[in-house]
Amino acid sequence: MQRIIFLYVILLLASPALARKSDLRVLYVGGSTEWDKEHFRGDTAAMHASARARAAAFETMLKEYFNTVTVVRAADYTQALSYQHDVTVMDGTPPPTLPGVREHDAAGNVTKFLQPGYFTEDFDRPVVTIGELGEKLGRRVGLKTDWYCLCLDADAHHLRDHAIFRGPFPVTLTTRVKATPGAAFHYAYFADGPIPDSIPTWQVQTKGYVSDPGFRVGMVARPWGFEDSPDAEYISSGVCAKTLDAVAIGRHGNFLHWGFAASPAYMTGEARAVFANAIVYIARFAGQGVIARKYNDRVATRAYLKELKYLCTRESYEERLRSEEEFHRQMLERQQKAREARDRGVTLTRDETSVLNYKQAPPLTFEEYVKRYQRDYFHLFGTDTKAYHAFYDANRDYFYAEGFYHIEVDEDAKSLGIPNNDRRLLDAAIRLWETGADIEKARRLLARYTLVDFDTAGEWRAWYERYKELLFFTEPGGWVFLINSREPGLNDYHAWERRVAIATIQTGETNDLNPVQVTTGVISLANGNRELVVKLRVHPGYHLYASVSRDDPFIPTTVHFALPPGAAPAGDTRLPAFRPFTGNGTTIYEDEITFSLEITGTGTGEATCTLRYQCCDAHLCMPPVEKRLTIQL
């Protein structure tokens, strides 16, 4: 009898359904289906039924672990609902709160692209995102859970010893040794050692897109630099078509990415318990929002050097040729089948029709291959593989990235012999400014690797000494030093982005006959608004007046904006910094100055700015000038 009681207690403790429920208030936001859209072949009713069944499966499972569970459709979700709950599970796409942005130049090329926004950047409530929603909902706020590959199948591997695998709901992980996914060998150049032939795996789902074509596919995020900020952690990888360390489960700030796509109806019992533990775990991060923002999902990190080194070798070239030859063989087989079907009178699909038109492209020469991937340095090294390797190794500490998958040597950091991810570089740059040894180099380094901006070496020194113990360097977060703090304003990406955008608005060159040059521009802001910019360059030795005391006869600089219908000011005109001129209160503008006005609305057409100023030097004052400037929206 005692033995029976003992076994009953063990079963009681081991059963998630019988374990003590959590008092966390969980909000489930539904809308996704169990299968991809093609599975339903346009049957909208079947698609909606699948979404309802999926939501019901989540509701049932969540109520096994949590006392308070609320289920809403994504169409009805607002951010405010997350503040009424402890954790939100996002399994559907709600209406965006910020529109997407797509800007073009005169030639029609896209110059700026932003995904729609679903959360404000100060949002700090705990969230679990399912599948690709880690990317879709997180892109605008800069989550590291970006879309590396929508190719995650049913099993996890390379699990970290993490809290979600330990409790509070009991879990016994059952692992099975399986053959290493073939794609891992294709990306072996990223690995620090040999790729094993087999790895331990843990089954998360009973179905996957490989075994059940059309089943919803999961998403892995890029692993490079994922943990280079204190607000992010890798938890698990999974079977996919990418590297072995691709992030299948991970956390960034108050968001936990559950990259596996199946609902509880197709999760293993172990996975359901781990999922519940993940909800409990992310609840710890209420109020702990994102610090390092990955706005550019295609920013290169230093790991990219491994790929560049591999892509200039004969080995990689020959692998490409073999791959193309195998592809050619497969296409010939498909082409033959399509011809036979056509000859039998079968109506061909669009894909089969395109296969009929297939022709093998001529293979690249080795020189063409190297030039394609080494475009930044091909003019230096041609096809000399050893030269590329030596160059990348020698300059590894000084590379930095801008744009999409572009990486270059920072000659300023290299000249100081300090790696650009070492905070001593900032100290050295400030010292260059303090001593006057090279103020321009100091300005370049500090602007390149921080989000802040100061006018004097003293201000830079005070900032550095105050925060140096909290500084960390992030590559996916923009190749900048950030402060490990969530204090508002300390890590202001948008102030940095605004400065960079304004810097691209160039004025003409000044001289003694033309001491003031004026230009205008429009920049897009992260909050969906636009900012009208009027930039003036004042020739060295000259100045304009910011404010004028009653005792002085000068003319102050004024700007007045007039907006077209559908556009309205979002606040007052932003004025530039000024310097004292006389002891009675008159102040002046010098060098480069910017006036700007943030506007709301979607109005288009022509905005105007009336600008009035007086330019003087130490000896004379010129007559006042009034200009009417037009700004095209």
C-alpha positions, 0 to 999 in steps of 0.5 A: 500500500505504501508503495502505491501511495509513493508511486501516486505522489511521483505521478502527481509531481510529474504530471503537468496537468496535476501540478499547481497552476500559475497565477500569471495572467496570460493573454493569447492573441490568435489568428495563425493557422496550422497550415500554410495558405496554399494548403487551403487553396483559397478556401477562406472558411477552412482557413478561418476554421483552422485558426479557430481550432488552433486558438482553441488548442492553445486555450486548452493547454494554457488553462492546464498551467495558468489560472487566468487565460484570456483569448482574443483575435489578433484583429482585436488586440491593442497594446493596452491589453498587454498591460492588463496581463502578465504575459502575452502570447502572440500567435497572430498579426494585429493591426499595425500602429505605424504604417510601413515606409518605402521611399524612392529616389528620382531613379525609382530605387528604394532608398528607405524601407521600414516594416509596419510597426506593432509596438511602441519602443517603450513597450516593456511587457513580457511577450512570447512570439510564435514562429515568424512573428518574432520578426514580423512584430519585432522588426520595427522595434529592433528585435534580434529575432530576425528572419534568418530562415523560415525553415525550422522543422520539428526538432530542437538541438544544442539546447542550453541548460536553461530555466525553461527546461527545469521548471516550474512545471516539471519536464524530463527531456527525451533526446534522440541522436539523429544525423546532423542536418545536411545544411550544417555541413554547407555552412561549416566555415562558420563553425569553430570546429568539425561538424559532427555526423550526428547530434542529440535532438529533442522533439518539439512537434509531432508534425513538421513541414518535412514530414507533412508538406504544407504544415506551418514552418517555423523560423530561426533567427541569425545567431551572429552577435545575438548575445553581444548585448546583456538584454539577449540570450540564446536558448536553443537551436533547431533542425533547419536549413542553416547553421547549427547555432541558428536561434530557434528559441531565444530572448531579447529584452521582454520578448521571447522568440519561440520559433517552432510553429505548431500549436499545442495540438501538435506539440509533444507533452514535453514541449507543452511543459517547456512552452509553459515554463517559457511563459513563466520565465519571460514574465521575469522581464516585465519592465525590462525592455530592449536596449540594443536595437537591431534595426538592420537585419542584414547588418554584417558582423565580424562572423561575416569575415569567415564567410568572405574568407571561404568565398574566395577559395577554390574549395567553395568555387568547386562546391558551387560548380558541383551544386549547379551541375546537380541542379542542372541534372534535376531540372532536366529530369523535371523538364522531361516529365513536364514535356511528357505530361504536355504531350499527354494533353495534361494542363501544366501548372505555372511551375511546370510551364516555367520548367519547360523554358529552363536553360543552363546558365554558363558557369562563372569562371573562378575570377568572376566568382571571386569578384562577385563576393569580394567586390570591396577588395577584388581590385587589391587582391584579384584571385589571390586567396592567401592575400584575402585571408591575410588581409581579413585576419590582420584587420579583424579588430578594425572592421566595421559595417554599414548598410547591407552586408558591407564591411570595411576597415576603420583606418582611424581605429587602426591608426590608434592600434585599439580594437573598435569594440574596446572602450579604450578607443573612446577614451583615446579619441576623447584624449585626441580632442582634449590635447588638440592632437587630431580633433577631426579624427576624434569626432569621426570615431565618437560619431561612428561608435556612439549614439550621443553627440557633444560639442566639447571634449569636456562634455565627452569626458564627463559622459565617458567617465560617468558611464564607462563601467556600463558600456558594451559594444554591439555589432548587430545593434549598429556597431556602437557602444551602448550603456547597460541601462534602460534609463530613457534617453541614454541609448537614443537610436533615433536621435542618432538616426536623425543626426545621420539623416540631417548630415546627408543634407548638404549645403553649398560651399561658402566664401567671403562673398557668399558667407551663408548657404542654405538648403532644405530636406525632409527626413522620415522619423521612426514614429511615422512622422516627417521632419522638415529641415532647413540647414545653413552653413556659415562661413568661418569668421561669420555669424548669425544672431540667435537672440538679440538684447534690447541694447543691440541693433542686430536682426535675429534669425527667424524661421516660419513654416507653412504646411499644405493641407493634411500636414500639421506641426507635431510641436514647436520648431527645433532650434540649433545650439547657440553661443554667447556674443555679448554680455548683455544677452545677445547670442549667435549661431556659427558654422553649420546650423539646422532648424527643423519642424516635425510634422504629422499627417500624410499631406503632400504638396509644397511646404514653405519656409520663410527664413530671415537672418543677418550675417556679420563678422567682426568688422561689418554686418551685411543687410538682412536677408529674407528667403522663401524656401520650398520643401516638397512633401 
